[in-house]
C-alpha cells in the first residue's frame, strides 16, 4: 500500500514565521492590475499633493534636526525631534507618535495605494524654499533628505542593509550599461536605463523603490513606469508555453556588492569577484523573472544583470530567453503610461514587485547643479500586515485553507513579540 501526497509551500506562511524574522521574500503579494480608467488619466491617478499640515510637520522637524547638526544617517526620530508647538506638552519633551499625526495619516494613505490601488504614487508640494531653497543648496539638500526620510519611515521601514538609509543618485560619468565596468550601479550613470526592478540579490528584495528630486537634470532623465502584472497577463495569453517558461524559470543574475556601486573597491572585493568565485556566486544567485502563484506575483527583472551574469558565469544567454526578453521589453514599452521628469521636491514611490521602471538618458549643464536624486528602499508589507485595517479585504489563501483569521493570528503574533 502506497500513499502519495503532494505538498506545496503555502503562499502565506504567516503562521509558521515570526513577523519580525520574516523576509519580504516570504510574502508573495497580490497582483495589482491597472484598469483602463487609471491608464487613461495617469496624472490624476498617481499624483498626491502634500496637505499643509504634513508640510508644516516636515518643515518643523527637518529644520530642527538640521539646526542640531544631525544628519539623516544618524537621525533617531524618537529622540532627536522634540514635540511641535501644536502638541500639548512641555518644550523639549521627547516626541510621541501623535506628534506626526498628519504625516502618519498621509503615509498610511500612500501605503494603501502602493499595495492595493495604483501601485505608484507621485508626491508633490514639499516646500523646498522653506528648507533653504536653491540659494542655500547644501541646507536644502540636507533638510529635504530629512523630510523625505520621515515620510519613508512612516510609509514603511527604510531598508538600509545594502546602501545605507538614503542613496545619492548622481552621475559618476561611468557607462554602467556597457559590459566593461564591473560592480557598477546603473543609477550612477547618465545613460539610458532599461526596464527593471531594484535589487539583484536572490536573498533580498524591496517592496517599494522611491526617489526624491533635489535637482533635476538640465535635459532628459524622465522616469517611466509600466505595469508588469498587466504585461504578464498579456504574455500568458499570447506566448507559446516554451517561451513563457523562459520568463518563469530560475535565471542567474550578476552580483552587486554592498556600498557605493562604483566598481571594485579593496582587496576583499577583488578576491570575492575573482572569475571562478564570482561565477559560483552568480550560479547561486538565480531566480525567475516572474514568480506567480494564483493571484499572487512578484516581478524581478533587469536584463543587463541577466546578460552580464551569464557572461561572467561562462554561459551564453539561451536563444529562447533572449527572444522572451525582447518580447517582454516590447510589451513593457507598449504598456508604459507614465513618462515624466520629476521637479525639485517631487517624490515618486513604486511597488517594486508589480511595476517596472526605466529612465531616459540625461545631460547636466556646467553652470547648473547636476541632476541629484535620492533613493530609498522601503519594506511595507510587514507594516501593512501588522496593521489589521490595511490587509486586503476577504479571505486570503491562508485563511481559506486553515479556517483561521489571519488578522487575529498576526495581531497575536505582534503582541507576543512586543512582550
C-alpha positions as CSV (number, residue, x, y, z in Angstrom):
1,X,0.0,0.0,0.0
2,X,1.5,3.3,-1.1
3,X,0.4,6.8,-0.1
4,X,1.5,9.7,-2.2
5,X,0.9,13.2,-1.1
6,X,1.7,16.4,-2.9
7,X,3.0,19.2,-0.7
8,X,3.2,22.8,-1.7
9,X,4.7,25.6,0.3
10,X,1.9,28.0,1.3
11,X,1.9,31.4,-0.3
12,X,1.1,33.0,3.1
13,X,3.3,31.3,5.7
14,X,2.5,33.8,8.5
15,X,1.5,31.1,11.0
16,X,4.9,29.4,10.8
17,X,7.1,32.5,10.8
18,X,7.7,35.2,13.3
19,X,6.7,38.5,11.8
20,X,9.9,40.2,12.9
21,X,12.1,37.5,11.3
22,X,10.2,37.4,8.0
23,X,12.0,38.5,4.9
24,X,9.8,40.3,2.3
25,X,10.5,37.3,0.0
26,X,8.4,35.2,2.4
27,X,5.4,37.2,1.4
28,X,4.1,36.9,-2.2
29,X,2.0,40.0,-2.8
30,X,-1.3,40.1,-4.5
31,X,-1.4,41.0,-8.2
32,X,-2.1,44.7,-9.0
33,X,-3.7,45.2,-12.4
34,X,-4.4,48.7,-13.7
35,X,-7.9,49.5,-15.0
36,X,-8.3,51.5,-18.2
37,X,-9.6,54.5,-16.2
38,X,-6.2,54.7,-14.4
39,X,-4.0,54.4,-17.5
40,X,-6.2,57.0,-19.4
41,X,-5.8,59.5,-16.6
42,X,-2.5,58.6,-15.1
43,X,-1.5,62.0,-13.6
44,X,-4.7,62.4,-11.6
45,X,-4.5,58.8,-10.5
46,X,-0.9,58.8,-9.3
47,X,-0.3,62.4,-8.0
48,X,-0.8,63.2,-4.3
49,X,-0.3,66.8,-3.1
50,X,1.1,67.2,0.4
51,X,-1.5,68.7,2.7
52,X,-0.5,71.9,4.5
53,X,-0.4,70.1,7.9
54,X,2.0,67.5,6.5
55,X,4.2,70.2,5.1
56,X,4.3,72.0,8.4
57,X,5.3,68.9,10.3
58,X,8.0,68.0,7.8
59,X,9.5,71.5,7.7
60,X,9.4,72.0,11.5
61,X,11.1,68.6,12.1
62,X,13.7,68.9,9.3
63,X,14.9,72.4,10.3
64,X,15.0,71.3,14.0
65,X,17.2,68.3,13.2
66,X,19.4,70.3,10.8
67,X,20.0,73.1,13.4
68,X,21.1,70.4,15.8
69,X,23.8,69.3,13.3
70,X,22.2,65.8,13.0
71,X,22.4,64.1,9.6
72,X,19.8,61.8,8.2
73,X,22.2,58.8,8.6
74,X,22.3,59.4,12.4
75,X,18.8,60.6,13.0
76,X,16.8,58.9,15.7
77,X,13.2,60.1,15.2
78,X,12.0,59.4,18.7
79,X,15.0,61.1,20.4
80,X,16.2,63.8,18.1
81,X,12.9,65.5,17.3
82,X,11.2,67.3,20.1
83,X,7.4,68.0,20.2
84,X,6.0,70.5,17.9
85,X,4.3,73.8,19.1
86,X,0.8,72.4,18.4
87,X,1.4,69.5,20.8
88,X,0.2,69.8,24.3
89,X,3.4,69.0,26.1
90,X,6.4,70.9,27.5
91,X,9.1,72.2,25.2
92,X,11.9,69.7,25.0
93,X,9.9,66.6,25.8
94,X,10.6,63.7,23.6
95,X,8.4,63.3,20.6
96,X,5.3,61.0,20.9
97,X,3.8,59.1,17.9
98,X,0.9,61.5,17.7
99,X,3.3,64.4,17.1
100,X,3.4,63.3,13.4
101,X,-0.4,62.7,13.2
102,X,-0.7,64.4,9.8
103,X,2.3,62.6,8.4
104,X,1.1,59.3,9.7
105,X,-2.4,59.6,8.2
106,X,-0.9,60.7,4.9
107,X,1.7,57.9,4.8
108,X,-1.0,55.3,5.6
109,X,-2.9,56.5,2.5
110,X,0.2,56.3,0.4
111,X,1.0,52.8,1.6
112,X,-2.5,51.6,0.8
113,X,-2.3,53.0,-2.7
114,X,1.1,51.3,-3.2
115,X,-0.1,47.9,-2.1
116,X,-3.8,47.8,-3.1
117,X,-4.6,50.5,-5.6
118,X,-2.3,52.3,-8.1
119,X,1.0,50.7,-7.1
120,X,2.7,54.0,-7.7
121,X,2.4,57.5,-6.1
122,X,4.0,60.8,-7.1
123,X,4.1,63.2,-4.1
124,X,4.2,66.9,-4.9
125,X,4.2,70.1,-2.9
126,X,7.2,69.8,-0.5
127,X,8.1,73.4,0.3
128,X,11.8,73.3,-0.7
129,X,12.1,77.1,-0.3
130,X,11.3,76.8,3.4
131,X,14.1,74.2,3.7
132,X,16.7,76.6,2.3
133,X,15.9,76.8,-1.4
134,X,18.3,76.7,-4.3
135,X,20.2,79.7,-2.9
136,X,21.2,77.5,0.1
137,X,21.7,74.3,-1.8
138,X,23.6,72.4,0.9
139,X,21.0,73.3,3.6
140,X,18.1,72.4,1.2
141,X,19.7,69.1,0.4
142,X,20.2,68.1,4.0
143,X,16.8,69.3,5.1
144,X,14.9,67.7,2.2
145,X,16.6,64.4,2.9
146,X,15.4,64.5,6.4
147,X,11.8,65.3,5.3
148,X,12.0,62.5,2.7
149,X,13.3,60.0,5.3
150,X,10.5,61.0,7.7
151,X,7.8,60.3,5.0
152,X,9.5,57.0,4.0
153,X,9.7,55.8,7.6
154,X,6.0,56.4,8.1
155,X,5.1,54.6,4.9
156,X,7.1,51.6,5.9
157,X,10.6,50.7,7.1
158,X,13.6,52.1,5.2
159,X,15.9,49.2,4.3
160,X,19.4,50.3,5.0
161,X,21.1,46.9,4.7
162,X,22.8,47.4,1.3
163,X,23.5,51.0,0.7
164,X,22.5,53.0,3.8
165,X,19.3,54.7,4.6
166,X,19.4,57.0,1.6
167,X,21.5,56.7,-1.6
168,X,22.6,59.7,-3.6
169,X,21.7,59.1,-7.3
170,X,24.3,61.2,-9.2
171,X,26.2,60.6,-12.4
172,X,29.7,59.3,-11.8
173,X,30.5,59.6,-15.5
174,X,30.5,55.8,-15.9
175,X,28.8,54.0,-18.7
176,X,27.1,51.4,-16.4
177,X,25.2,49.8,-19.3
178,X,28.3,48.6,-21.1
179,X,29.7,45.2,-20.4
180,X,33.1,46.6,-19.3
181,X,32.7,48.1,-15.8
182,X,32.2,45.5,-13.0
183,X,30.1,46.1,-9.9
184,X,28.7,49.4,-11.1
185,X,25.2,50.5,-10.4
186,X,23.1,51.8,-13.3
187,X,22.0,54.7,-11.1
188,X,25.4,56.3,-11.1
189,X,25.5,56.7,-14.8
190,X,23.8,59.2,-17.1
191,X,22.9,56.7,-19.8
192,X,19.5,55.2,-20.7
193,X,18.4,52.6,-18.2
194,X,16.0,49.9,-19.5
195,X,13.1,48.3,-17.7
196,X,14.0,46.9,-14.4
197,X,13.1,46.4,-10.7
198,X,15.5,47.2,-7.9
199,X,17.5,44.6,-6.1
200,X,19.7,41.9,-7.7
201,X,20.1,39.5,-4.8
202,X,18.3,36.2,-4.6
203,X,18.0,36.5,-0.8
204,X,16.7,40.0,-0.6
205,X,14.3,42.3,-2.4
206,X,12.5,45.5,-1.7
207,X,8.7,46.2,-1.5
208,X,8.9,49.8,-2.7
209,X,11.6,51.8,-4.5
210,X,11.4,55.6,-4.2
211,X,13.2,58.8,-5.3
212,X,13.3,62.4,-4.1
213,X,14.3,65.0,-6.7
214,X,16.7,67.6,-5.2
215,X,17.9,69.0,-8.6
216,X,16.5,67.9,-11.9
217,X,18.7,67.3,-15.0
218,X,19.1,70.2,-17.5
219,X,17.9,67.8,-20.2
220,X,16.3,64.4,-20.2
221,X,16.2,62.0,-17.2
222,X,12.5,61.2,-17.5
223,X,11.2,58.3,-15.4
224,X,9.0,55.6,-17.0
225,X,6.5,53.2,-15.3
226,X,4.9,50.1,-16.7
227,X,2.6,47.5,-15.0
228,X,4.3,44.1,-15.1
229,X,1.1,42.4,-13.9
230,X,-0.8,43.6,-17.0
231,X,2.1,42.6,-19.2
232,X,2.2,39.1,-17.7
233,X,-1.5,38.5,-18.3
234,X,-1.0,39.6,-22.0
235,X,2.1,37.4,-22.5
236,X,0.5,34.4,-20.8
237,X,-2.4,34.5,-23.2
238,X,-0.3,35.1,-26.3
239,X,3.1,33.3,-25.9
240,X,3.7,29.6,-26.5
241,X,4.5,27.7,-23.3
242,X,8.1,27.2,-24.2
243,X,8.7,31.0,-24.3
244,X,6.6,31.7,-21.3
245,X,8.7,29.1,-19.5
246,X,11.8,31.3,-20.0
247,X,10.1,34.1,-18.0
248,X,9.2,31.8,-15.1
249,X,12.2,29.6,-14.7
250,X,15.2,30.4,-12.5
251,X,17.8,32.6,-14.2
252,X,21.3,33.6,-13.0
253,X,21.9,37.3,-12.2
254,X,25.0,39.3,-11.8
255,X,26.2,40.0,-8.2
256,X,26.4,43.6,-6.9
257,X,28.4,44.2,-3.7
258,X,27.0,46.5,-1.0
259,X,28.3,50.0,-0.9
260,X,28.7,52.9,-3.4
261,X,28.3,50.7,-6.6
262,X,31.1,52.5,-8.4
263,X,33.4,49.5,-9.2
264,X,35.7,47.2,-7.3
265,X,37.0,48.7,-4.1
266,X,39.6,47.0,-1.9
267,X,41.2,43.6,-1.7
268,X,38.1,41.9,-0.4
269,X,36.1,42.9,-3.4
270,X,38.9,41.8,-5.7
271,X,39.0,38.4,-4.1
272,X,35.3,37.8,-4.0
273,X,34.9,38.9,-7.6
274,X,37.7,36.7,-9.0
275,X,36.4,34.9,-12.1
276,X,35.9,31.4,-10.6
277,X,34.4,32.6,-7.3
278,X,32.2,35.1,-8.9
279,X,30.9,32.5,-11.4
280,X,30.0,30.3,-8.5
281,X,28.2,33.1,-6.6
282,X,26.2,34.1,-9.8
283,X,25.0,30.5,-10.3
284,X,23.6,30.5,-6.8
285,X,22.1,33.9,-7.4
286,X,19.3,32.6,-9.6
287,X,15.6,33.3,-9.5
288,X,12.7,33.8,-12.0
289,X,11.7,37.0,-13.7
290,X,8.0,36.2,-12.9
291,X,7.1,34.2,-9.8
292,X,3.3,33.6,-10.0
293,X,1.1,31.5,-7.7
294,X,-2.6,32.0,-8.4
295,X,-3.5,35.7,-8.0
296,X,-0.1,36.5,-6.3
297,X,3.0,37.5,-8.1
298,X,6.5,39.0,-7.9
299,X,8.3,40.5,-10.9
300,X,12.1,40.8,-10.7
301,X,13.9,42.0,-13.8
302,X,17.0,43.7,-15.1
303,X,18.1,42.5,-18.5
304,X,21.5,44.0,-18.1
305,X,22.2,41.9,-14.9
306,X,20.9,38.7,-16.6
307,X,23.2,39.2,-19.6
308,X,26.3,40.1,-17.5
309,X,25.5,37.3,-15.1
310,X,25.5,34.7,-18.0
311,X,28.7,36.2,-19.4
312,X,30.6,36.1,-16.0
313,X,29.5,32.5,-15.3
314,X,30.8,31.5,-18.8
315,X,27.3,30.7,-20.2
316,X,25.6,32.1,-23.3
317,X,22.2,33.7,-23.0
318,X,19.9,31.0,-24.5
319,X,18.2,32.0,-27.7
320,X,14.7,31.4,-26.3
321,X,15.4,33.6,-23.3
322,X,16.7,36.4,-25.4
323,X,13.6,36.2,-27.6
324,X,11.4,36.2,-24.5
325,X,13.1,39.2,-23.0
326,X,12.8,41.0,-26.4
327,X,9.1,40.4,-26.3
328,X,8.9,41.4,-22.6
329,X,10.7,44.7,-23.2
330,X,8.4,45.5,-26.2
331,X,5.3,44.8,-24.1
332,X,6.6,46.9,-21.2
333,X,7.2,49.7,-23.7
334,X,3.6,49.4,-25.0
335,X,2.2,49.4,-21.5
336,X,4.1,52.5,-20.4
337,X,1.7,55.2,-19.4
338,X,3.9,57.4,-17.2
339,X,6.9,59.2,-18.7
340,X,7.8,62.3,-16.9
341,X,10.7,64.1,-15.2
342,X,10.5,64.9,-11.5
343,X,10.6,68.5,-10.5
344,X,12.5,69.8,-7.4
345,X,10.9,68.5,-4.3
346,X,8.9,65.8,-6.1
347,X,8.9,62.2,-4.7
348,X,8.0,59.0,-6.5
349,X,7.2,55.7,-4.9
350,X,6.6,52.5,-6.9
351,X,5.7,48.9,-5.9
352,X,8.9,47.1,-6.7
353,X,7.1,43.7,-7.1
354,X,4.4,44.8,-9.5
355,X,5.8,47.7,-11.6
356,X,8.8,48.0,-13.9
357,X,10.6,51.4,-14.1
358,X,13.1,52.9,-16.5
359,X,15.0,56.1,-17.1
360,X,16.0,58.2,-20.1
361,X,19.5,59.4,-20.7
362,X,20.2,62.9,-19.3
363,X,22.6,65.8,-19.5
364,X,23.8,68.2,-16.9
365,X,24.8,71.8,-17.6
366,X,28.1,73.2,-16.3
367,X,26.5,76.3,-14.8
368,X,23.6,74.5,-13.1
369,X,23.5,72.0,-10.2
370,X,23.9,68.4,-11.6
371,X,21.0,66.0,-11.5
372,X,20.6,64.8,-8.0
373,X,18.0,62.3,-6.9
374,X,17.9,60.5,-3.5
375,X,16.7,56.9,-3.3
376,X,15.2,54.9,-0.5
377,X,14.2,51.3,-0.5
378,X,11.2,50.6,1.8
379,X,9.7,47.5,3.2
380,X,5.9,48.0,3.6
381,X,4.2,44.5,3.5
382,X,5.1,43.7,7.1
383,X,3.9,47.1,8.3
384,X,0.6,46.6,6.5
385,X,0.2,43.0,7.9
386,X,0.8,44.3,11.4
387,X,-1.9,46.9,10.9
388,X,-5.1,44.8,10.5
389,X,-7.0,47.6,8.9
390,X,-4.7,47.5,5.9
391,X,-5.0,43.8,5.0
392,X,-6.8,43.4,1.7
393,X,-10.5,42.5,2.0
394,X,-11.8,39.0,2.1
395,X,-10.1,35.7,3.0
396,X,-6.7,35.0,1.6
397,X,-5.4,31.5,0.8
398,X,-4.0,31.0,4.3
399,X,-7.4,31.7,5.9
400,X,-9.3,29.6,3.4
401,X,-7.1,26.6,4.0
402,X,-6.7,26.9,7.7
403,X,-10.0,28.3,8.8
404,X,-8.1,30.8,11.0
405,X,-8.3,34.5,10.9
406,X,-5.0,35.9,9.6
407,X,-5.8,39.2,11.2
408,X,-6.2,37.6,14.7
409,X,-3.2,35.4,14.3
410,X,-1.0,38.2,13.1
411,X,-2.2,40.6,15.8
412,X,-1.4,38.0,18.5
413,X,2.0,37.4,16.9
414,X,2.9,41.1,17.0
415,X,1.6,41.4,20.6
416,X,3.6,38.4,21.7
417,X,6.8,39.7,20.1
418,X,6.4,43.1,21.9
419,X,6.2,41.4,25.3
